[in-house]
Amino acid sequence: MPQTAAHVTAAEISRIAGVTRATVSNWRRRHEDFPTPAGGTEASPLYDLEAVRTWLRARGHTQVADAREELRTAVRLQTTDPARTAARMGFVLGLARRTPDELARLADLTDGELVAHGSDEMPTLLASLPGAVPEGKESPAADGDAVTLRALLRCVREEGGPAALSVLAERELEEDAATGVYGTPEPLARLVAGLLPAGGTRILDPACGSGALLAAAARHGATTLLGQDTVRVQAQRAAAGLRLAAPQAEVTVRIGDSLRADAFADRTVDAVLCNPPYGDRDWGHGELAYDPRWAYGVPPRAESELAWVQHCLAHLTPGGWAVLILPPATASRSSGRRVRAELVRSGAVRAVMSLPAGAAPPLHVGLQTWILQRPEPGGLERKSVLFVDLTGTTPPVASTGRTPLDWSGLTTRAHTHWAAFAADPDGFTGEPGTAGAVPVVELLDDLVDLTPARRVHFSRTDTDPAALAARADTGSRELTKAARDLAAASARTGWDEAGTSVRQWRTATASDLARGGALTLLRTVPDTKEPRRGGAFPASSRPPVLTGMDIARGTGPTGDLGDLRADAAPVVTAGDVLVRGIAGGTGPMARVADEEDAGALLGPQVHLLRPDPARMDPWFLAGFIDSENNIAGASTGSTVLHITPGRLRVPLMPLDEQRRYGEAFRRIHDLRARARHASRLAEETAALLAGGLTGGALLPPRAPADGDADGDPA
């Protein structure tokens, strides 16, 4: 079949070339050989994609756009076609199973040969992996589209198979009408999977989405992964993605509504992980009124989440575990109190943990994690339920209300409290204000409110007034010192004005500087084969991982190896410039690595620029990279903005002048660090004092007597 010419707009040309729209307009006016429009209108012309690529290559703009953006552009050039999307996911799965050398040989094929390869490989792949992509077709190029296949190949080579699957799913999800369906961030998936006891190998997720929870379960030893999702492209993405994340596991993913058409009705499993749709009033209340799954009561129409809870319990073997991510209203809505009461009375509810807002979409809601266990006939009586309130784990920043979550600390606290409670429920002492075991009999009141914050509040008997007063005095002294340090840092002078007009520089992109040897661009290479978690490092000497959150918070490395291949991650050295890979949020985008960072492995979504110290000052480089305009110009994407480091621009100036700027940027960094430290101490001290006053452990200062400056009584 002849290949259909692909057309692009001026905006898409700017993304492909890595320049602004204004630059494309300038090219059209100044260069007579710029491709003429092949369609569209005078106000919105369309250009032949291959002609544009040829023109850009002739001017050194080859592959400026990153692999994700190139694939995103190629996909958006065509109308949505679910069947073709599914076929391309199968093509990605086939590519990701190949070696780097094999992928390089594929990249050398002509367009026709690449299309033929895709058409020939799919039948073989589907035969060897039944159900690899549910309802997937055999050919990924129904229209002979080599442009998209080549973009897929580049994305798999440079970013990995999961990245390519994510981009393919984006377009379909944008047009899907599903509401209340949210993804599960990888850190939350790790936290949830870590709550399951060891030994469970058969895991089900009846609302699997992209498969994040099942992938996390596989990392904890699960060997049979079962998933179902009502959104077709999500189920297909999960099926292909899980085969990449867990190539040794048995993977079965089905398309369909788990509540109305359970694809695994005859299966029981060791554990269930689930992040179900929220607030769904059309979940099947009327038609499922007499369903045998409602062992704890028929869920009211407004309580779809309690339907999912019982659906998950019904799939467990006796004694099996389920962990669900639920909205906070599930714990307290009056319409669900009877079902909650039966869940508590039977011993099915073992723990409820509340998470900080921002842990997962919807970001403005603090979600909850429910840990449940299917009661065993004749099993032990469950006398208490664990409640953990983690909403105060990360204090808010006054200007935004949110700060990046400390996932390492959050996960450790959740796992520690749960492990202690599971080992000895009757002897669990908890942590005042954060974790506590509440007797079942106390929960079975008129409301059956399972909100952790209402169950773990401080008791007056838990507080030592003398110890609290000492902590308050220490906090006040530390805050006073921090305020003096901040004032000293902000009082430094020596800032000269530029004159009557702002200064202008010639600039070069980081890619240009790298080609000239002034710096080296490094990143963690995605692993398209089975991950070798932790590389060759023994458990006793596993190096930390530096993450984007560490850059934003200004902390040392806090990540762990997880799925990171240690042999594919650069080692950070002092003087490296670290750049967050995803734009947005609070905190700096770039910083210079210090001795505390040295030796850490570079985490995913972090770019490393290693300057040649004889040619470039690191603080100068980091300061200009961190500018808002620079980050905006190097960002690509729609909802998630990925940084393309090669597009960052750096002024060209002598090394001595670089060092002057570098010292100024270092002072600014110091000012920011002291401000963050003082702000944190202020929040902690204020909270301590307010809690002491309201809890009765502290008394207000005595007002000074009239005429007595020292406040002593006459």
Secondary structure, DSSP 8 states (H G I E B T S, - for coil): ------EE-HHHHHHHHT--HHHHHHHHHH-TTS----EE-SSSEEEEHHHHHHHHHHTT-TT-S-HHHHHHHHHHTS---HHHHHHHHHHHHHHHTS-HHHHHHHHTS-HHHHHHHHHHHHHHHHHHSTTSSTT--S-S-TT--HHHHHHHHHHHHHH-HHHHHHHHHHHHHHT----S-----HHHHHHHHTTS-TT--EEEETT-TTSHHHHHHHHTT--EEEEEESSHHHHHHHHHHHHHH-TTSEEEEEES-TTTS-TTTT--EEEEEE---SS-S-S-TTTTTT-TT-TT----TT-HHHHHHHHHHHTEEEEEEEEEEE-GGGGT-GGGHHHHHHHHHHT-EEEEEE--TTSSSSTTS--EEEEEE---TT-----EEEEEE-TTSS---TTTS-----HHHHHHHHHHHHHHHHH-TTT---BTTTEEEEEHHHH-SSS----GGGTS---GGG--HHHHHHHHHHHHHHHHHHHHHHHHHHT--------SS-----EEEHHHHHHTTSEEEEE-----S---BTTT--GGG---EE-HHHHHHT----B--TT-BGGGS-B--TT-EEEESB--SSS-SEEE--TTTTT-EE-TTEEEEEE-TTT--HHHHHHHHTSHHHHHHTEE-SSS-EE-GGG-EEE---HHHHHHHHHHHHHHHHHHHHHHHHHHHHHHHHHHHHHHHHHTSS-------TT-TT----
